[in-house]
Amino acid sequence: MILAAAQSAEQTRDLGISPYAVGAITLVIFTLLVLALLSFGKGREHS
């Protein structure tokens, strides 16, 4: 049982895309969303 758990812990999934690429894409998407939010709120007065 312990051996099977150790073997499964050593196996890694190869997703075909780097985790750094996923992080960079997420950062770009969130940055674009924040810029869109700021551009929509630019012409409005504060309540």
mmCIF file of the N, C-alpha and C atoms, coordinates in Angstrom:
data_MODEL
# 
_entry.id   MODEL 
# 
loop_
_atom_site.group_PDB 
_atom_site.id 
_atom_site.type_symbol 
_atom_site.label_atom_id 
_atom_site.label_alt_id 
_atom_site.label_comp_id 
_atom_site.label_asym_id 
_atom_site.label_entity_id 
_atom_site.label_seq_id 
_atom_site.pdbx_PDB_ins_code 
_atom_site.Cartn_x 
_atom_site.Cartn_y 
_atom_site.Cartn_z 
_atom_site.occupancy 
_atom_site.B_iso_or_equiv 
_atom_site.pdbx_formal_charge 
_atom_site.auth_seq_id 
_atom_site.auth_comp_id 
_atom_site.auth_asym_id 
_atom_site.auth_atom_id 
_atom_site.pdbx_PDB_model_num 
ATOM 1   N N  . MET A 1 1  ? 0.828   -1.194 0.000   1.00 0.00 ? 1  MET A N  1 
ATOM 2   C CA . MET A 1 1  ? 0.000   0.000  0.000   1.00 0.00 ? 1  MET A CA 1 
ATOM 3   C C  . MET A 1 1  ? 0.872   1.257  0.000   1.00 0.00 ? 1  MET A C  1 
ATOM 4   N N  . ILE A 1 2  ? 1.883   1.272  0.872   1.00 0.00 ? 2  ILE A N  1 
ATOM 5   C CA . ILE A 1 2  ? 2.774   2.438  0.919   1.00 0.00 ? 2  ILE A CA 1 
ATOM 6   C C  . ILE A 1 2  ? 3.554   2.566  -0.376  1.00 0.00 ? 2  ILE A C  1 
ATOM 7   N N  . LEU A 1 3  ? 3.954   1.441  -0.948  1.00 0.00 ? 3  LEU A N  1 
ATOM 8   C CA . LEU A 1 3  ? 4.697   1.446  -2.203  1.00 0.00 ? 3  LEU A CA 1 
ATOM 9   C C  . LEU A 1 3  ? 3.841   2.008  -3.343  1.00 0.00 ? 3  LEU A C  1 
ATOM 10  N N  . ALA A 1 4  ? 2.579   1.636  -3.377  1.00 0.00 ? 4  ALA A N  1 
ATOM 11  C CA . ALA A 1 4  ? 1.686   2.145  -4.417  1.00 0.00 ? 4  ALA A CA 1 
ATOM 12  C C  . ALA A 1 4  ? 1.480   3.648  -4.265  1.00 0.00 ? 4  ALA A C  1 
ATOM 13  N N  . ALA A 1 5  ? 1.385   4.123  -3.030  1.00 0.00 ? 5  ALA A N  1 
ATOM 14  C CA . ALA A 1 5  ? 1.223   5.558  -2.804  1.00 0.00 ? 5  ALA A CA 1 
ATOM 15  C C  . ALA A 1 5  ? 2.481   6.313  -3.202  1.00 0.00 ? 5  ALA A C  1 
ATOM 16  N N  . ALA A 1 6  ? 3.638   5.717  -2.943  1.00 0.00 ? 6  ALA A N  1 
ATOM 17  C CA . ALA A 1 6  ? 4.898   6.363  -3.313  1.00 0.00 ? 6  ALA A CA 1 
ATOM 18  C C  . ALA A 1 6  ? 5.054   6.412  -4.824  1.00 0.00 ? 6  ALA A C  1 
ATOM 19  N N  . GLN A 1 7  ? 4.651   5.346  -5.511  1.00 0.00 ? 7  GLN A N  1 
ATOM 20  C CA . GLN A 1 7  ? 4.760   5.337  -6.972  1.00 0.00 ? 7  GLN A CA 1 
ATOM 21  C C  . GLN A 1 7  ? 3.802   6.337  -7.604  1.00 0.00 ? 7  GLN A C  1 
ATOM 22  N N  . SER A 1 8  ? 2.608   6.456  -7.067  1.00 0.00 ? 8  SER A N  1 
ATOM 23  C CA . SER A 1 8  ? 1.664   7.411  -7.637  1.00 0.00 ? 8  SER A CA 1 
ATOM 24  C C  . SER A 1 8  ? 2.092   8.840  -7.357  1.00 0.00 ? 8  SER A C  1 
ATOM 25  N N  . ALA A 1 9  ? 2.795   9.077  -6.260  1.00 0.00 ? 9  ALA A N  1 
ATOM 26  C CA . ALA A 1 9  ? 3.277   10.420 -5.960  1.00 0.00 ? 9  ALA A CA 1 
ATOM 27  C C  . ALA A 1 9  ? 4.420   10.810 -6.884  1.00 0.00 ? 9  ALA A C  1 
ATOM 28  N N  . GLU A 1 10 ? 5.176   9.812  -7.368  1.00 0.00 ? 10 GLU A N  1 
ATOM 29  C CA . GLU A 1 10 ? 6.295   10.113 -8.250  1.00 0.00 ? 10 GLU A CA 1 
ATOM 30  C C  . GLU A 1 10 ? 5.843   10.379 -9.677  1.00 0.00 ? 10 GLU A C  1 
ATOM 31  N N  . GLN A 1 11 ? 4.698   9.873  -10.061 1.00 0.00 ? 11 GLN A N  1 
ATOM 32  C CA . GLN A 1 11 ? 4.214   10.073 -11.423 1.00 0.00 ? 11 GLN A CA 1 
ATOM 33  C C  . GLN A 1 11 ? 3.717   11.501 -11.575 1.00 0.00 ? 11 GLN A C  1 
ATOM 34  N N  . THR A 1 12 ? 4.153   12.131 -12.644 1.00 0.00 ? 12 THR A N  1 
ATOM 35  C CA . THR A 1 12 ? 3.709   13.501 -12.921 1.00 0.00 ? 12 THR A CA 1 
ATOM 36  C C  . THR A 1 12 ? 2.891   13.491 -14.201 1.00 0.00 ? 12 THR A C  1 
ATOM 37  N N  . ARG A 1 13 ? 1.959   14.409 -14.278 1.00 0.00 ? 13 ARG A N  1 
ATOM 38  C CA . ARG A 1 13 ? 1.139   14.527 -15.475 1.00 0.00 ? 13 ARG A CA 1 
ATOM 39  C C  . ARG A 1 13 ? 1.840   15.451 -16.461 1.00 0.00 ? 13 ARG A C  1 
ATOM 40  N N  . ASP A 1 14 ? 1.902   15.054 -17.699 1.00 0.00 ? 14 ASP A N  1 
ATOM 41  C CA . ASP A 1 14 ? 2.461   15.896 -18.746 1.00 0.00 ? 14 ASP A CA 1 
ATOM 42  C C  . ASP A 1 14 ? 1.293   16.516 -19.500 1.00 0.00 ? 14 ASP A C  1 
ATOM 43  N N  . LEU A 1 15 ? 1.024   17.774 -19.203 1.00 0.00 ? 15 LEU A N  1 
ATOM 44  C CA . LEU A 1 15 ? -0.133  18.433 -19.783 1.00 0.00 ? 15 LEU A CA 1 
ATOM 45  C C  . LEU A 1 15 ? 0.167   19.024 -21.154 1.00 0.00 ? 15 LEU A C  1 
ATOM 46  N N  . GLY A 1 16 ? 1.445   19.110 -21.514 1.00 0.00 ? 16 GLY A N  1 
ATOM 47  C CA . GLY A 1 16 ? 1.787   19.649 -22.814 1.00 0.00 ? 16 GLY A CA 1 
ATOM 48  C C  . GLY A 1 16 ? 1.935   21.156 -22.822 1.00 0.00 ? 16 GLY A C  1 
ATOM 49  N N  . ILE A 1 17 ? 1.663   21.813 -21.712 1.00 0.00 ? 17 ILE A N  1 
ATOM 50  C CA . ILE A 1 17 ? 1.825   23.264 -21.627 1.00 0.00 ? 17 ILE A CA 1 
ATOM 51  C C  . ILE A 1 17 ? 2.485   23.571 -20.292 1.00 0.00 ? 17 ILE A C  1 
ATOM 52  N N  . SER A 1 18 ? 3.399   24.507 -20.336 1.00 0.00 ? 18 SER A N  1 
ATOM 53  C CA . SER A 1 18 ? 4.170   24.854 -19.144 1.00 0.00 ? 18 SER A CA 1 
ATOM 54  C C  . SER A 1 18 ? 3.288   25.574 -18.122 1.00 0.00 ? 18 SER A C  1 
ATOM 55  N N  . PRO A 1 19 ? 3.481   25.298 -16.835 1.00 0.00 ? 19 PRO A N  1 
ATOM 56  C CA . PRO A 1 19 ? 2.733   26.042 -15.819 1.00 0.00 ? 19 PRO A CA 1 
ATOM 57  C C  . PRO A 1 19 ? 3.026   27.547 -15.866 1.00 0.00 ? 19 PRO A C  1 
ATOM 58  N N  . TYR A 1 20 ? 4.235   27.895 -16.293 1.00 0.00 ? 20 TYR A N  1 
ATOM 59  C CA . TYR A 1 20 ? 4.570   29.319 -16.439 1.00 0.00 ? 20 TYR A CA 1 
ATOM 60  C C  . TYR A 1 20 ? 3.766   29.964 -17.561 1.00 0.00 ? 20 TYR A C  1 
ATOM 61  N N  . ALA A 1 21 ? 3.496   29.218 -18.620 1.00 0.00 ? 21 ALA A N  1 
ATOM 62  C CA . ALA A 1 21 ? 2.683   29.738 -19.713 1.00 0.00 ? 21 ALA A CA 1 
ATOM 63  C C  . ALA A 1 21 ? 1.243   29.949 -19.248 1.00 0.00 ? 21 ALA A C  1 
ATOM 64  N N  . VAL A 1 22 ? 0.730   29.029 -18.457 1.00 0.00 ? 22 VAL A N  1 
ATOM 65  C CA . VAL A 1 22 ? -0.628  29.184 -17.917 1.00 0.00 ? 22 VAL A CA 1 
ATOM 66  C C  . VAL A 1 22 ? -0.698  30.425 -17.029 1.00 0.00 ? 22 VAL A C  1 
ATOM 67  N N  . GLY A 1 23 ? 0.315   30.621 -16.193 1.00 0.00 ? 23 GLY A N  1 
ATOM 68  C CA . GLY A 1 23 ? 0.358   31.805 -15.332 1.00 0.00 ? 23 GLY A CA 1 
ATOM 69  C C  . GLY A 1 23 ? 0.459   33.084 -16.128 1.00 0.00 ? 23 GLY A C  1 
ATOM 70  N N  . ALA A 1 24 ? 1.265   33.083 -17.179 1.00 0.00 ? 24 ALA A N  1 
ATOM 71  C CA . ALA A 1 24 ? 1.418   34.287 -18.005 1.00 0.00 ? 24 ALA A CA 1 
ATOM 72  C C  . ALA A 1 24 ? 0.129   34.618 -18.740 1.00 0.00 ? 24 ALA A C  1 
ATOM 73  N N  . ILE A 1 25 ? -0.546  33.599 -19.266 1.00 0.00 ? 25 ILE A N  1 
ATOM 74  C CA . ILE A 1 25 ? -1.814  33.828 -19.960 1.00 0.00 ? 25 ILE A CA 1 
ATOM 75  C C  . ILE A 1 25 ? -2.861  34.362 -18.987 1.00 0.00 ? 25 ILE A C  1 
ATOM 76  N N  . THR A 1 26 ? -2.906  33.805 -17.782 1.00 0.00 ? 26 THR A N  1 
ATOM 77  C CA . THR A 1 26 ? -3.848  34.278 -16.767 1.00 0.00 ? 26 THR A CA 1 
ATOM 78  C C  . THR A 1 26 ? -3.560  35.720 -16.380 1.00 0.00 ? 26 THR A C  1 
ATOM 79  N N  . LEU A 1 27 ? -2.289  36.059 -16.241 1.00 0.00 ? 27 LEU A N  1 
ATOM 80  C CA . LEU A 1 27 ? -1.914  37.428 -15.903 1.00 0.00 ? 27 LEU A CA 1 
ATOM 81  C C  . LEU A 1 27 ? -2.333  38.405 -16.991 1.00 0.00 ? 27 LEU A C  1 
ATOM 82  N N  . VAL A 1 28 ? -2.146  38.027 -18.244 1.00 0.00 ? 28 VAL A N  1 
ATOM 83  C CA . VAL A 1 28 ? -2.542  38.892 -19.362 1.00 0.00 ? 28 VAL A CA 1 
ATOM 84  C C  . VAL A 1 28 ? -4.057  39.077 -19.387 1.00 0.00 ? 28 VAL A C  1 
ATOM 85  N N  . ILE A 1 29 ? -4.805  37.994 -19.162 1.00 0.00 ? 29 ILE A N  1 
ATOM 86  C CA . ILE A 1 29 ? -6.272  38.091 -19.176 1.00 0.00 ? 29 ILE A CA 1 
ATOM 87  C C  . ILE A 1 29 ? -6.761  39.006 -18.057 1.00 0.00 ? 29 ILE A C  1 
ATOM 88  N N  . PHE A 1 30 ? -6.217  38.823 -16.838 1.00 0.00 ? 30 PHE A N  1 
ATOM 89  C CA . PHE A 1 30 ? -6.643  39.673 -15.726 1.00 0.00 ? 30 PHE A CA 1 
ATOM 90  C C  . PHE A 1 30 ? -6.244  41.126 -15.938 1.00 0.00 ? 30 PHE A C  1 
ATOM 91  N N  . THR A 1 31 ? -5.073  41.357 -16.527 1.00 0.00 ? 31 THR A N  1 
ATOM 92  C CA . THR A 1 31 ? -4.651  42.729 -16.811 1.00 0.00 ? 31 THR A CA 1 
ATOM 93  C C  . THR A 1 31 ? -5.586  43.382 -17.822 1.00 0.00 ? 31 THR A C  1 
ATOM 94  N N  . LEU A 1 32 ? -5.968  42.640 -18.854 1.00 0.00 ? 32 LEU A N  1 
ATOM 95  C CA . LEU A 1 32 ? -6.912  43.180 -19.833 1.00 0.00 ? 32 LEU A CA 1 
ATOM 96  C C  . LEU A 1 32 ? -8.274  43.471 -19.212 1.00 0.00 ? 32 LEU A C  1 
ATOM 97  N N  . LEU A 1 33 ? -8.720  42.603 -18.299 1.00 0.00 ? 33 LEU A N  1 
ATOM 98  C CA . LEU A 1 33 ? -9.999  42.837 -17.631 1.00 0.00 ? 33 LEU A CA 1 
ATOM 99  C C  . LEU A 1 33 ? -9.952  44.085 -16.752 1.00 0.00 ? 33 LEU A C  1 
ATOM 100 N N  . VAL A 1 34 ? -8.848  44.303 -16.056 1.00 0.00 ? 34 VAL A N  1 
ATOM 101 C CA . VAL A 1 34 ? -8.713  45.496 -15.222 1.00 0.00 ? 34 VAL A CA 1 
ATOM 102 C C  . VAL A 1 34 ? -8.668  46.752 -16.091 1.00 0.00 ? 34 VAL A C  1 
ATOM 103 N N  . LEU A 1 35 ? -7.949  46.695 -17.205 1.00 0.00 ? 35 LEU A N  1 
ATOM 104 C CA . LEU A 1 35 ? -7.902  47.846 -18.108 1.00 0.00 ? 35 LEU A CA 1 
ATOM 105 C C  . LEU A 1 35 ? -9.274  48.141 -18.703 1.00 0.00 ? 35 LEU A C  1 
ATOM 106 N N  . ALA A 1 36 ? -10.035 47.098 -19.040 1.00 0.00 ? 36 ALA A N  1 
ATOM 107 C CA . ALA A 1 36 ? -11.392 47.302 -19.549 1.00 0.00 ? 36 ALA A CA 1 
ATOM 108 C C  . ALA A 1 36 ? -12.275 47.926 -18.480 1.00 0.00 ? 36 ALA A C  1 
ATOM 109 N N  . LEU A 1 37 ? -12.132 47.483 -17.255 1.00 0.00 ? 37 LEU A N  1 
ATOM 110 C CA . LEU A 1 37 ? -12.912 48.045 -16.155 1.00 0.00 ? 37 LEU A CA 1 
ATOM 111 C C  . LEU A 1 37 ? -12.583 49.518 -15.945 1.00 0.00 ? 37 LEU A C  1 
ATOM 112 N N  . LEU A 1 38 ? -11.318 49.851 -15.992 1.00 0.00 ? 38 LEU A N  1 
ATOM 113 C CA . LEU A 1 38 ? -10.916 51.251 -15.816 1.00 0.00 ? 38 LEU A CA 1 
ATOM 114 C C  . LEU A 1 38 ? -11.374 52.114 -16.980 1.00 0.00 ? 38 LEU A C  1 
ATOM 115 N N  . SER A 1 39 ? -11.359 51.582 -18.194 1.00 0.00 ? 39 SER A N  1 
ATOM 116 C CA . SER A 1 39 ? -11.780 52.379 -19.341 1.00 0.00 ? 39 SER A CA 1 
ATOM 117 C C  . SER A 1 39 ? -13.289 52.622 -19.322 1.00 0.00 ? 39 SER A C  1 
ATOM 118 N N  . PHE A 1 40 ? -14.068 51.659 -18.857 1.00 0.00 ? 40 PHE A N  1 
ATOM 119 C CA . PHE A 1 40 ? -15.514 51.864 -18.781 1.00 0.00 ? 40 PHE A CA 1 
ATOM 120 C C  . PHE A 1 40 ? -15.881 52.861 -17.690 1.00 0.00 ? 40 PHE A C  1 
ATOM 121 N N  . GLY A 1 41 ? -15.133 52.905 -16.622 1.00 0.00 ? 41 GLY A N  1 
ATOM 122 C CA . GLY A 1 41 ? -15.459 53.804 -15.512 1.00 0.00 ? 41 GLY A CA 1 
ATOM 123 C C  . GLY A 1 41 ? -14.834 55.178 -15.622 1.00 0.00 ? 41 GLY A C  1 
ATOM 124 N N  . LYS A 1 42 ? -14.110 55.438 -16.678 1.00 0.00 ? 42 LYS A N  1 
ATOM 125 C CA . LYS A 1 42 ? -13.360 56.689 -16.787 1.00 0.00 ? 42 LYS A CA 1 
ATOM 126 C C  . LYS A 1 42 ? -14.256 57.922 -16.919 1.00 0.00 ? 42 LYS A C  1 
ATOM 127 N N  . GLY A 1 43 ? -15.338 57.821 -17.670 1.00 0.00 ? 43 GLY A N  1 
ATOM 128 C CA . GLY A 1 43 ? -16.157 58.992 -17.919 1.00 0.00 ? 43 GLY A CA 1 
ATOM 129 C C  . GLY A 1 43 ? -17.288 59.200 -16.915 1.00 0.00 ? 43 GLY A C  1 
ATOM 130 N N  . ARG A 1 44 ? -17.367 58.378 -15.902 1.00 0.00 ? 44 ARG A N  1 
ATOM 131 C CA . ARG A 1 44 ? -18.483 58.465 -14.965 1.00 0.00 ? 44 ARG A CA 1 
ATOM 132 C C  . ARG A 1 44 ? -18.092 59.267 -13.731 1.00 0.00 ? 44 ARG A C  1 
ATOM 133 N N  . GLU A 1 45 ? -19.065 59.959 -13.203 1.00 0.00 ? 45 GLU A N  1 
ATOM 134 C CA . GLU A 1 45 ? -18.826 60.708 -11.986 1.00 0.00 ? 45 GLU A CA 1 
ATOM 135 C C  . GLU A 1 45 ? -18.908 59.773 -10.775 1.00 0.00 ? 45 GLU A C  1 
ATOM 136 N N  . HIS A 1 46 ? -18.253 60.185 -9.714  1.00 0.00 ? 46 HIS A N  1 
ATOM 137 C CA . HIS A 1 46 ? -18.305 59.392 -8.490  1.00 0.00 ? 46 HIS A CA 1 
ATOM 138 C C  . HIS A 1 46 ? -19.646 59.594 -7.807  1.00 0.00 ? 46 HIS A C  1 
ATOM 139 N N  . SER A 1 47 ? -20.172 58.568 -7.212  1.00 0.00 ? 47 SER A N  1 
ATOM 140 C CA . SER A 1 47 ? -21.468 58.684 -6.546  1.00 0.00 ? 47 SER A CA 1 
ATOM 141 C C  . SER A 1 47 ? -21.309 59.090 -5.101  1.00 0.00 ? 47 SER A C  1 
# 
